[in-house]
Amino acid sequence: MGRAIDPKDSSLYSFTASAERRLLWLLAFTQFTVIMDFMVMMPLGPQIMHAFDISPAAFATAVSAYSWCAGISGLLASTYVDRFDRRSLLLTMFALFSVSNLVCALAGNFEVLLLARAFAGLTGGVMTSLIMAIVSDVIPPQRRGAATGIVMSAFSLASVIGVPIGIALGAHWGWSTPFFLLFGLTLVIGLVARWLVPPLTAHMSGALRPFSRALPDLLKLIADPGYRPAFMLSFSLMIAHMMVIAFISPFLVANHGVAPASIAWMYCIGGIAPFFTSRLIGRLADRYGHRRVFRLMLIVSLAPVLFLTHLPPIPYGAVVMFFPFFMVAMTGRMVPFQALLTTVPRPQVRGAFLSVNSSFQSLGSGCGAWLGGMILSTAADGSISGYGTVGWVATALAVAVGIGSARVVPWSSCAPRPTQSTPTDAV
């Protein structure tokens, strides 16, 4: 189905157009389950907080547990992700991820839920970086923005289909029901992946260093001056992202009287537009430059963020109509940013780089949710205060990332670095 080519080339495989589309959409649906597993926790916040009698800060800890563990597992994965057939690793991690959803659904107290979310993060963190590594291996840079848009449309699918269904199920049959649904979905998608995904071993054509060099090479990869700005910007952007997103549902329920079941409609309608715009923005990024489109979408996203975090008393229908603009802006800035990052590493360490980068994004997500939870407080009447401050901090961080993106440089435009200073074939 695919053939190995020169590892210095921009793509390691040659797929037919139909095979490429099938693979991309399978990866998108795989990513859909990972994103839904993470996203559904946030709109279920009011039910979970009530069921376990916990504060916003404790709920933020549960959200952060997933992200922090995803970050740690991603860092560890970077030491071995390029040593195995990507197909085998994908199927193994997805099976473990499926089990994590079952454990989460069966959690009978907050401590077990916390452990289950940590286990889900350990597996989901590897999945995210592995999916992006496959995209980077299969798709050449000139079409990688559009391909990234397809895979990231999983965010919209999760918003339009997964999260609303999860919220509705949680509202009628308990907060654990969405995780039972995820367990069933992952079983089906895993079986399809086992049949559809071919062996993906072209990245292993070069000689591998001894495994004893894995940790030193990982540290060199993180410290590499050509890669370090990308890692730091990914970390910062996800802090800005999750500070706001993690508390949308608790804020609307507590401060604006929105019923938890009604949140489903907001996510459903809000996610329809990004499903189409993600691919459009990806194509625009391919045409006009990943960095340029990222900066433009980042600027566009600032107004919706500040409006949402300073939301005045408006009818629920107006909130529903506004939410698509918020979702398009937030998703739209991530598509060109992710595409830009795939141009940074050399092909031989692409999987390791994306694993480390995914780890920094996960750690940033965890820190963002945790920081937002620390800023917020619950008043005597049950309302949540401090969300406006969260919005201003997130805006400042996003602007800093936009400015700092000038330091993210594609590997093809850099002069070759000495072999001894870079873990080029390390992991």
C-alpha positions as CSV (number, residue, x, y, z in Angstrom):
1,M,0.0,0.0,0.0
2,G,2.9,2.3,0.6
3,R,6.6,2.2,-0.4
4,A,9.6,3.6,1.4
5,I,11.5,6.4,-0.3
6,D,14.5,8.5,0.4
7,P,14.3,9.5,4.1
8,K,15.4,13.0,3.2
9,D,12.3,13.4,1.0
10,S,9.3,15.3,2.4
11,S,7.1,12.2,2.5
12,L,8.1,8.7,3.4
13,Y,5.3,6.9,1.5
14,S,3.4,7.0,-1.7
15,F,-0.3,6.4,-1.3
16,T,-3.2,6.5,-3.8
17,A,-5.5,9.5,-3.2
18,S,-8.3,7.2,-2.0
19,A,-6.0,5.3,0.4
20,E,-4.7,8.6,1.7
21,R,-8.2,9.9,2.4
22,R,-9.3,6.7,4.1
23,L,-6.2,6.8,6.3
24,L,-6.7,10.5,7.2
25,W,-10.3,10.1,8.1
26,L,-9.6,7.0,10.2
27,L,-7.0,9.0,12.1
28,A,-9.6,11.8,12.4
29,F,-12.1,9.4,14.0
30,T,-9.4,7.9,16.2
31,Q,-8.5,11.5,17.3
32,F,-12.3,12.1,17.7
33,T,-12.5,9.6,20.6
34,V,-9.4,11.0,22.2
35,I,-10.7,14.5,22.0
36,M,-14.2,13.6,23.1
37,D,-12.8,11.7,26.1
38,F,-11.0,14.9,27.1
39,M,-13.6,17.4,26.1
40,V,-16.7,15.7,27.6
41,M,-15.3,16.2,31.1
42,M,-15.6,20.0,30.8
43,P,-19.3,20.3,30.0
44,L,-20.0,17.5,32.5
45,G,-18.3,19.6,35.1
46,P,-21.6,20.7,36.9
47,Q,-22.8,17.1,37.2
48,I,-19.4,15.8,38.3
49,M,-19.0,18.6,40.9
50,H,-22.4,17.9,42.2
51,A,-22.0,14.1,42.2
52,F,-18.7,14.1,44.1
53,D,-19.4,17.4,46.0
54,I,-16.1,19.0,44.9
55,S,-15.0,22.6,44.2
56,P,-14.0,24.2,40.9
57,A,-10.4,23.8,41.9
58,A,-10.9,20.0,42.6
59,F,-12.6,19.7,39.3
60,A,-9.7,21.5,37.6
61,T,-7.4,18.9,39.2
62,A,-9.4,16.1,37.5
63,V,-9.1,17.8,34.1
64,S,-5.4,18.6,34.7
65,A,-4.7,15.0,35.8
66,Y,-5.4,13.8,32.2
67,S,-3.3,16.6,30.6
68,W,-0.4,16.2,33.0
69,C,-0.2,12.4,32.5
70,A,-0.6,12.8,28.8
71,G,2.3,15.2,28.8
72,I,4.5,12.8,30.8
73,S,3.6,9.8,28.7
74,G,4.3,11.8,25.6
75,L,7.7,12.6,26.8
76,L,8.4,9.0,27.6
77,A,7.0,8.0,24.2
78,S,9.5,10.2,22.4
79,T,12.2,7.8,23.5
80,Y,10.6,4.8,21.6
81,V,7.9,6.1,19.2
82,D,10.3,6.0,16.2
83,R,11.6,2.5,17.1
84,F,8.4,0.7,16.2
85,D,6.0,0.2,13.4
86,R,3.5,3.0,13.8
87,R,0.6,0.7,13.1
88,S,1.4,-1.7,15.9
89,L,2.0,1.2,18.3
90,L,-1.2,2.8,17.3
91,L,-3.3,-0.3,17.8
92,T,-1.7,-1.1,21.2
93,M,-2.1,2.4,22.6
94,F,-5.7,2.6,21.4
95,A,-6.6,-0.7,23.1
96,L,-5.2,0.7,26.4
97,F,-7.1,3.9,25.8
98,S,-10.3,1.9,25.4
99,V,-9.8,0.2,28.7
100,S,-9.2,3.6,30.4
101,N,-12.7,4.7,29.4
102,L,-14.2,1.6,30.9
103,V,-12.4,2.3,34.2
104,C,-13.5,5.9,34.2
105,A,-17.1,4.9,33.6
106,L,-17.0,2.5,36.5
107,A,-15.5,5.0,39.0
108,G,-17.5,5.1,42.2
109,N,-15.7,8.0,43.9
110,F,-13.6,11.0,43.1
111,E,-10.3,9.3,43.9
112,V,-11.0,6.5,41.5
113,L,-12.2,9.0,38.8
114,L,-8.9,10.9,39.3
115,L,-6.9,7.8,38.8
116,A,-8.9,6.8,35.8
117,R,-8.4,10.2,34.2
118,A,-4.7,9.9,34.8
119,F,-4.7,6.5,33.1
120,A,-6.6,7.9,30.1
121,G,-4.0,10.7,29.9
122,L,-1.1,8.2,29.9
123,T,-2.6,6.5,26.8
124,G,-4.2,9.5,25.1
125,G,-1.0,11.5,25.2
126,V,0.8,8.9,23.1
127,M,-2.1,8.6,20.6
128,T,-2.1,12.3,19.8
129,S,1.6,12.5,19.0
130,L,1.5,9.2,17.1
131,I,-1.4,10.4,14.9
132,M,0.5,13.6,13.9
133,A,3.6,11.6,13.3
134,I,1.7,9.4,10.8
135,V,0.3,12.5,9.1
136,S,3.7,14.0,8.8
137,D,5.2,10.8,7.4
138,V,2.5,10.2,4.8
139,I,1.7,13.8,3.7
140,P,4.2,16.1,2.0
141,P,4.5,19.7,3.5
142,Q,2.8,21.4,0.6
143,R,-0.4,19.5,1.5
144,R,0.1,19.0,5.2
145,G,-2.0,22.0,6.3
146,A,-5.1,20.6,4.5
147,A,-4.3,17.1,6.0
148,T,-3.9,18.6,9.4
149,G,-7.3,20.3,9.0
150,I,-8.9,16.9,8.2
151,V,-7.4,15.3,11.3
152,M,-8.2,18.3,13.5
153,S,-11.8,18.3,12.2
154,A,-12.1,15.6,14.9
155,F,-12.4,18.5,17.3
156,S,-15.5,19.7,15.4
157,L,-16.9,16.2,15.2
158,A,-16.4,15.8,18.9
159,S,-18.1,19.2,19.5
160,V,-21.0,18.6,17.1
161,I,-21.7,14.9,17.7
162,G,-19.7,13.5,20.6
163,V,-19.9,16.1,23.3
164,P,-23.6,16.9,22.8
165,I,-24.6,13.2,22.8
166,G,-22.3,12.7,25.9
167,I,-24.0,15.7,27.7
168,A,-27.5,14.5,26.8
169,L,-26.7,10.9,28.0
170,G,-25.0,12.3,31.2
171,A,-28.0,14.5,31.9
172,H,-30.5,11.6,31.6
173,W,-28.5,8.6,32.8
174,G,-25.6,9.9,34.8
175,W,-22.2,11.4,34.2
176,S,-20.6,8.0,33.6
177,T,-22.8,7.1,30.5
178,P,-20.6,9.0,28.0
179,F,-17.6,7.0,29.0
180,F,-19.4,3.8,28.4
181,L,-20.3,5.1,25.0
182,L,-16.6,5.9,24.3
183,F,-15.6,2.4,25.3
184,G,-17.9,1.0,22.7
185,L,-16.7,3.5,20.0
186,T,-13.1,2.7,20.6
187,L,-13.7,-1.0,20.2
188,V,-15.3,-0.5,16.8
189,I,-12.7,2.0,15.5
190,G,-9.9,-0.2,16.8
191,L,-11.2,-3.1,14.7
192,V,-11.5,-0.9,11.6
193,A,-7.9,0.4,12.2
194,R,-6.6,-3.1,12.5
195,W,-8.0,-3.9,9.0
196,L,-7.3,-0.5,7.3
197,V,-3.9,0.8,8.5
198,P,-0.9,-0.8,6.7
199,P,2.5,-1.4,8.2
200,L,4.2,2.0,8.6
201,T,7.9,1.3,9.0
202,A,9.7,3.6,6.5
203,H,10.8,5.9,9.3
204,M,12.9,3.0,10.6
205,S,15.1,2.7,7.5
206,G,18.0,4.5,9.2
207,A,20.2,3.1,11.9
208,L,18.9,3.5,15.4
209,R,21.2,4.4,18.3
210,P,21.3,2.1,21.4
211,F,18.3,2.4,23.7
212,S,20.7,3.5,26.5
213,R,21.0,6.8,24.5
214,A,17.2,7.4,24.6
215,L,17.1,9.7,27.7
216,P,20.3,11.7,26.8
217,D,19.0,12.1,23.3
218,L,15.6,13.2,24.6
219,L,17.2,15.9,26.7
220,K,19.2,17.0,23.6
221,L,16.1,17.2,21.5
222,I,14.3,19.4,24.1
223,A,17.4,21.6,24.5
224,D,18.0,21.9,20.7
225,P,17.8,25.7,20.0
226,G,16.1,24.9,16.7
227,Y,13.2,23.1,18.5
228,R,13.0,24.8,21.9
229,P,10.9,27.8,20.8
230,A,8.3,25.5,19.3
231,F,8.0,23.6,22.5
232,M,7.7,26.7,24.7
233,L,5.1,28.3,22.3
234,S,3.1,25.1,22.2
235,F,3.1,25.0,26.0
236,S,2.0,28.7,26.3
237,L,-0.7,28.6,23.7
238,M,-2.4,25.6,25.4
239,I,-2.3,27.4,28.7
240,A,-4.2,30.3,27.1
241,H,-6.5,27.8,25.4
242,M,-7.5,25.7,28.4
243,M,-7.8,28.5,30.9
244,V,-10.9,29.6,29.1
245,I,-12.3,26.4,27.6
246,A,-12.2,24.3,30.8
247,F,-14.7,26.5,32.6
248,I,-17.2,27.5,29.9
249,S,-19.9,25.1,31.1
250,P,-19.5,25.6,34.9
251,F,-19.5,29.4,34.3
252,L,-22.7,29.4,32.1
253,V,-24.5,27.0,34.5
254,A,-23.5,28.9,37.7
255,N,-23.7,32.5,36.5
256,H,-26.2,32.5,33.6
257,G,-28.6,29.8,34.8
258,V,-28.1,27.6,31.7
259,A,-29.4,24.1,32.3
260,P,-26.7,21.4,32.0
261,A,-28.7,19.5,29.4
262,S,-28.9,22.7,27.3
263,I,-25.1,22.9,27.0
264,A,-25.4,20.1,24.5
265,W,-27.1,22.3,22.0
266,M,-24.5,25.0,22.4
267,Y,-21.6,22.6,21.7
268,C,-23.6,21.0,18.8
269,I,-24.3,24.3,17.0
270,G,-21.0,25.7,17.9
271,G,-19.1,22.8,16.5
272,I,-20.8,22.7,13.0
273,A,-18.9,25.7,11.6
274,P,-15.4,24.5,12.5
275,F,-16.1,21.2,10.9
276,F,-16.0,23.0,7.6
277,T,-13.7,25.9,8.4
278,S,-10.8,23.7,9.7
279,R,-10.1,22.4,6.2
280,L,-10.5,25.8,4.6
281,I,-8.1,27.4,7.1
282,G,-5.7,24.5,6.5
283,R,-5.8,25.2,2.7
284,L,-5.3,28.9,3.3
285,A,-2.3,28.2,5.5
286,D,-0.8,26.0,2.7
287,R,-1.3,28.8,0.2
288,Y,-0.4,31.9,2.2
289,G,2.0,30.5,4.8
290,H,1.3,28.7,8.1
291,R,2.8,31.4,10.3
292,R,0.9,34.3,8.6
293,V,-2.5,32.5,8.8
294,F,-1.8,31.5,12.4
295,R,-1.2,35.1,13.5
296,L,-4.3,36.3,11.6
297,M,-6.5,33.6,13.3
298,L,-4.9,34.3,16.7
299,I,-5.8,38.0,16.4
300,V,-9.4,37.1,15.3
301,S,-9.7,34.8,18.4
302,L,-9.0,37.5,20.9
303,A,-12.4,39.2,20.7
304,P,-14.5,36.0,21.2
305,V,-12.4,35.1,24.2
306,L,-12.8,38.4,25.9
307,F,-16.5,38.5,25.1
308,L,-17.1,35.1,26.5
309,T,-15.1,35.6,29.7
310,H,-16.9,39.0,30.3
311,L,-20.3,37.7,29.1
312,P,-23.1,40.1,29.9
313,P,-26.6,39.0,30.9
314,I,-28.0,37.9,27.5
315,P,-30.6,35.3,26.4
316,Y,-29.4,31.7,26.1
317,G,-30.3,31.8,22.3
318,A,-27.8,34.6,21.9
319,V,-25.1,32.5,23.6
320,V,-25.8,29.6,21.3
321,M,-25.6,31.9,18.2
322,F,-22.3,33.4,19.4
323,F,-20.6,30.0,20.2
324,P,-19.8,29.1,16.6
325,F,-17.7,32.2,16.2
326,F,-15.8,31.3,19.3
327,M,-15.2,27.7,18.2
328,V,-14.1,28.7,14.7
329,A,-11.7,31.2,16.1
330,M,-10.2,28.8,18.7
331,T,-9.9,25.9,16.3
332,G,-8.8,28.1,13.5
333,R,-5.7,29.3,15.2
334,M,-4.6,25.7,16.1
335,V,-4.8,24.3,12.6
336,P,-2.0,26.5,11.0
337,F,0.0,26.4,14.3
338,Q,0.0,22.6,14.2
339,A,0.9,22.6,10.5
340,L,3.7,25.0,11.2
341,L,5.2,22.8,13.8
342,T,5.3,19.8,11.5
343,T,7.8,21.7,9.4
344,V,10.3,22.2,12.2
345,P,11.8,18.7,12.8
346,R,13.9,16.7,10.3
347,P,12.1,13.5,9.1
348,Q,14.3,11.2,11.1
349,V,13.2,12.6,14.4
350,R,9.7,13.8,13.4
351,G,7.9,11.3,15.6
352,A,10.1,12.1,18.6
353,F,9.7,15.8,18.1
354,L,5.9,15.6,17.7
355,S,5.7,13.4,20.8
356,V,7.7,15.9,22.9
357,N,5.6,18.8,21.4
358,S,2.4,17.0,22.2
359,S,3.7,16.5,25.7
360,F,4.3,20.2,26.1
361,Q,0.8,20.9,24.8
362,S,-0.7,18.4,27.2
363,L,1.3,19.9,30.1
364,G,0.2,23.3,29.0
365,S,-3.5,22.2,29.0
366,G,-3.1,20.8,32.5
367,C,-1.5,24.0,33.7
368,G,-4.1,26.1,32.0
369,A,-7.0,24.3,33.6
370,W,-5.2,24.3,37.0
371,L,-4.3,28.0,36.8
372,G,-7.9,28.9,35.7
373,G,-9.2,26.9,38.7
374,M,-6.9,28.8,41.0
375,I,-8.1,32.2,39.7
376,L,-11.8,31.3,39.9
377,S,-13.7,31.2,43.2
378,T,-17.3,30.2,44.1
379,A,-19.4,32.9,45.9
380,A,-22.0,32.1,48.6
381,D,-24.8,32.2,46.0
382,G,-23.0,29.5,43.9
383,S,-21.8,31.9,41.2
384,I,-18.3,31.8,39.8
385,S,-16.1,34.9,39.9
386,G,-12.8,35.7,38.3
387,Y,-13.6,34.5,34.8
388,G,-12.9,37.9,33.4
389,T,-9.4,37.8,34.8
390,V,-8.9,34.4,33.2
391,G,-9.8,36.0,29.9
392,W,-7.3,38.8,30.2
393,V,-4.5,36.4,31.2
394,A,-5.3,34.1,28.3
395,T,-5.3,37.0,25.9
396,A,-1.9,38.2,27.0
397,L,-0.4,34.8,26.6
398,A,-1.9,34.3,23.2
399,V,-0.5,37.6,22.0
400,A,2.9,36.6,23.3
401,V,2.8,33.4,21.4
402,G,1.9,35.2,18.2
403,I,4.9,37.4,18.6
404,G,7.1,34.5,19.5
405,S,6.1,32.4,16.5
406,A,8.7,34.3,14.5
407,R,11.3,32.0,16.2
408,V,9.7,28.9,14.8
409,V,11.8,28.0,11.7
410,P,11.3,25.1,9.3
411,W,14.2,22.6,9.2
412,S,14.5,22.9,5.4
413,S,15.4,26.6,5.7
414,C,18.1,26.0,8.4
415,A,21.8,25.3,7.8
416,P,22.6,21.6,8.7
417,R,23.7,21.4,12.3
418,P,26.6,19.2,13.4
419,T,25.7,15.6,14.1
420,Q,27.1,15.7,17.6
421,S,24.9,18.6,18.7
422,T,21.6,17.1,17.6
423,P,19.9,13.9,18.4
424,T,19.0,13.5,14.7
425,D,18.6,9.8,14.5
426,A,18.3,9.3,18.2
427,V,14.8,8.2,19.1
